[in-house]
Amino acid sequence: MTQTPSPDKARTADGPPLRTIRRAQLHKIVPLADTTIYEMERRGEFPRRFALTRRCVVWDLAEVETWLAERKRQAQEGTQERAPLPDVRDRKTRPVRNR
């Protein structure tokens, strides 16, 4: 009887074992909402998940760690693209008082 390797121990073509993580483990590492992760994947800004079975998707842990390291480097260099701050003068409730 041959034993199939578990998904966490599958070997990649270039050497070291491929370690995969499921959604719950991903959320412990990257505290983003599912929709945010999916949108970033679609735009190519986050490592893509892949299906192990029809009902199980996983992410490559090494790719996620590389993505985190790159985000940290960009934040330290000040080159990380950020959303613009909202214009508080456009608020409908609790408008800003002119002094």
N, C-alpha and C positions, 0 to 999 in steps of 0.2 A: 504494500500500500504506500503510495507517495503522498507526502504531506505538502499542501500548498502553503506558501509563506503568507503570513498575515499581512494586511495592507500596510501596517506600520513598519514592516521589515522588508518590503519589496525593494529590490535592488534597482538602481538607475543604471543607464547604459555607461555612464562615466565613473562608476565606482561606488561611492558610499551609499549606505541604505537610505531609501526615501522614507522620511517620517511624515506621516499625515496627521491632520487634526480635523475633528468634526466641528460643527457650528458652536456647540457649547464651549469647547476649548478655545476656539477662535475668539469668542466674546470675552473670555478671561484675559486674553492677550491684547486684543484690539477692542476697546469699548465703544464701538460704533453700532448704530442700529442696522438691522438687516437690510433695509431699503437703501441706506447710505452705502453699505458695502456693495450691494448689487449694482447700484448706479456707478460707483467708482470702477467696478469690474467692467461694466459695459463701456465706459470711457477709456479703459486701459490704464487706469490709475491705481489699481489694486490687483494683487495676484489672483488669477482666475481659479475658481473651484473646478473640480472634475468629478464625474460620477463613478463610484465604485460599483454600484448596482442601480437599478431603476429608482430606488428610494433613498439612496445614501450618497451624499456629496461630501467631499473632503477638500482641504487645502494643503499644499505642500508647506510644511513648517519652515523649511529653509527659505522659501520664497517670501513668506510672511515676515520672518526675522530680517531678511535683507531689506524689505520694504520699510520696516520700522527703523532700521539703522539709517536708511537714506532720508527718511522724514526727520529724524533726530539731527542728522548732519545739516540738512537744509534749515532747520529751525535755529541751530547754533550759528550758521553763517548769515542768517537773516534773508535767505533767498526763497523761503517758503511762500508760495502764493496763498493769500488769505482773502476771505470775503470782505467786501467793503463794510465799514461801520454804517449802521442805519442812521438816517437823518432824523434826529429827534424832533426837529421842527415840524415834521409831517405827521406827528402823532395826533390822533383824533381825541384821545382821552388824556388827561393830565398833560396839557401842553406846557412847554417850557416857558417860564416867565421871562419877560425882557427886563433887564435891570438897568 
